[in-house]
Amino acid sequence: MFATTLIARPGHLDPALVDSLRNAWGGGEAVWLSPDEAAEFIMSQIPAHRWDVWAELQASEVDLVVQPAKDRRKKMLLADMDSTMIEQECIDELAEEAGVGAHVKEITARAMNGELGFEGALTERVALLKGLPEAVISQVLEQRITPMPGGRTLLATMRAAGGHAALVSGGFTAFTARVAEMLGFHEHRANTLIARNGLLTGEVALPILGRAAKVQALEEISARLGLHAADVIAVGDGANDLDMLGRAGTGVALHAKPSVAARCEVRINHGDLTALLFLQSYSRAEFQTR
């Protein structure tokens, strides 16, 4: 059996659309997870033309996800940080302070789109930060970094249900430590910027946490907790997240680069991070806040 979930911005999911699709696909009764925002229904098989329907719904800013109905509620969240749990790319914000913002943003965009190798692109960008005062990190955190909408609710709800939350980033520990604390993650992993005498050296500690390391984190953390990859919901937006998303029981491409989304079965382009709760069949009435 398969679950079809439709998600839109609050107040923008038309009940007539849900009923029309349910009837066309021979689904069961529609269950509203949040009035005029999220609904789901169960069906016996995946329609062959579902991606055509998905493409049509994009124009209406409606996300459509079809996935196995069984065991949708996960016991662990594994999340990327930049442009996923926060709205920014931390290295781009540091680069703005260093006066090389435009150049670094271009490299970041190409790396996240899979056009450049992650490790090489990270090394190149960090080198451009050489000489930047280490104190600028705190300044960027206070003035430039904002959480992605829905993040706190996602964490609070999964934690209330007994879930574990890990933040795994190709960014930097100076940022993941603060973001993990702010949003309620149990643990975090990232790269470490090297500084001497209060200045960034333009180097990052080895080994670099990249694409393979995210999968390693998934396997190590889940094994430590006595879980399996099938128990994990992972979320990310860049090419370095693809292996992690593919390994998890549910891998969500959130507002992802087109080349990344095209390789993922679960794509959220219009909803916020609470969409990950709707995908697990949580109703808005079950959402928790801290």
ABEGO torsion letter per residue (X at the ends): XBBBBBBBBBGABBAAAAAAAAAAAGBBBBBBABBGABBBBBBABBBAAAAAAAAAAAAAGBBBBBBBABGABBABBBBBABGAABABBAAAAAAAAAGAAAAAAAAAAAAAAGABBAAAAAAAAAAAABGBBAAAAAAAAAAABBBBBGAAAAAAAAAAAGBBBBBBBABBAAAAAAAAAAAGBABBBBBBBBBBGGBBAGBBBOBBBBAAAAAAAAAAAAAAAGBBAAABBBBBABAAAAAAAAABABBBBBGBBAAAAAABABBBAABBAAAAAAAAGBBAAABBBX
